[in-house]
Amino acid sequence: MEVPTTRRQLLQFGLGSALAVVLLVWGLPHFAQTSWGAIWQVIRSVPWHHAVGFQALMLLGLFCYTFTFTGSLRGLTHTKALVVNLCGSSVSNLLPGGGAVGLAATYAICRSWGFSRRATSTSAIVTGVWNVLARIALPVVAIVVLIVGGVTLPRALTNLAVAGSLTGLGILAAFVAVMVSERSAQWVGAALDRVVGPLVRRRRPRSTMTVEDLVRDLRARIIDVVRWRWWSMTLGMVGFFGAYYVLFVLVMRETGVAMPLNLLFAAYAIGRLLTAVGITPGGAGVTETATTVVLVGWGADPAAATAAVVLFSFVTHLMEVPLGGLGWLLWSLSPKVGPPVEGEEPLFPAGSTGVVAPEGQGPHPR
């Protein structure tokens, strides 16, 4: 797994961490118009056994997400999927732009269990697409819920929502077009080849594969996985975000934020979208500040709303780091299997209980 060792990476890590600290220590209470003394007073009022219950609900959400992993990688068990999720999330939350490092960790772990490069990379691509589509869909659904509920939004937020919705629909339309039409895939591949092809060939002059060939190959791989277990991957995403939303609502109620569910859902959707911001580790500071400002702007008590956001972030974000340590321990103790030789890759790794099938002919959904 790659760690920040170059001067540029260390500088990025330092600046991102410093910005997160500034936003959390100064920006959060400043923009919410409260103080850390008032925030801690609300947090201290939460019974410890309720905090344990919140953590259990968070773990339920992580388990739900294993259905997305197992649906994208044939032969992966739910236990191993949970280990991969914990390990990848822990490094993603620790490093600015840590999503790339988390992806590298996921790739290395799956390869150590005997999964082929092709199967592992396809799984990463499919789960990435599902994550992007889900995070795009959440704000769109939230805006629709607010409009139907008669909630008046600020003009800036409305414009941002419209722009985000159009962008999301455009990405979704392009993805669907590539998946259902070979001609669309060729057109998108040719367009990308004209734009980024020269850069790719400059970095890999010996490679004979064009971007168009890559798009067509990715299309075939994604279709194979999506046809096999699209329902499992979708169920996992719905379960994950659903469990976290229930947790968000319970934490808000615990601290005394009694806002309508449609407003809480909108604030939750904004927070989930901002976790992808790569300028700080896991979007820390940016997510909490923006979510709190939205809640306070809609009439929530500043100290109660800020305390709830901090508690929710602690349970879902910070606690993933020690849980990730446990995941790395479990992975180090798990039996390792050498990856197959390229060109002779079985559909399932050695020791898997799956049925080996010819390329492109997976087993029926379970």
Salt bridges, closest charged atoms under 4 A:
GLU182 OE2 - ARG216 NE 3.10
GLU182 OE1 - ARG219 NH1 2.79
ASP193 OD1 - ARG201 NH1 3.41
ASP217 OD1 - ARG118 NH2 3.21
ASP217 OD2 - ARG221 NH1 3.07
ASP224 OD2 - ARG74 NH1 3.07
GLU254 OE1 - HIS50 ND1 2.86
GLU342 OE2 - ARG111 NH1 3.78
GLU342 OE2 - ARG117 NH1 2.84
GLU359 OE2 - ARG118 NE 3.61
